[in-house]
Amino acid sequence: CTVPPGPVTVPENNTADVQLIKISSSGDVTLTITVNPQDLFYLYGNALMVKKGLDYESLSSAALVVWVQCSRAGSRSVNESVEVLVENVNDNPPNFAQTHFVLEVNELTPVNSSVGLIEATDVDSEPLYYRLESATV
């Protein structure tokens, strides 16, 4: 049996029962998953499937390797690996220390001066961009 070359890329939060690849084999070959990271995958006929939505942030690695054994009675078994790359999707909002910030800036403050520090964290590890809006009174 053979698997398609190269890694398979799947975005996180995909729905369950998504087909990743189709394994080519003859009808008298039995396919078995021998290495199944976090029990996230299963076989449906010759298709390697995802059991549930993958969460990038909860995985120990974004690259998962699944091993499939192809066996036929009276023949030597063959092991094939499938590398699954889970793509991070910006699906979590940033966390700020507080919900509202007020900065007072003197009108004589030089242009490009630092006027305050606002920090946030993002579990998606994406860059954060800020924009200033005038207050509406």
Secondary structure, 3 states (H helix, E strand, C coil): CECCCCCEEEECCCCCCEEEEECECCCCCEEEEEECHHHCEEEECCEEEECCCCCHHHCCCCEEEEEEEEECCCCCCEEEEEEEEEECCCCCCCEECCCCCCCCCCCCCCCCCCCCCCCEECCCCCCCCCCCCCCCC
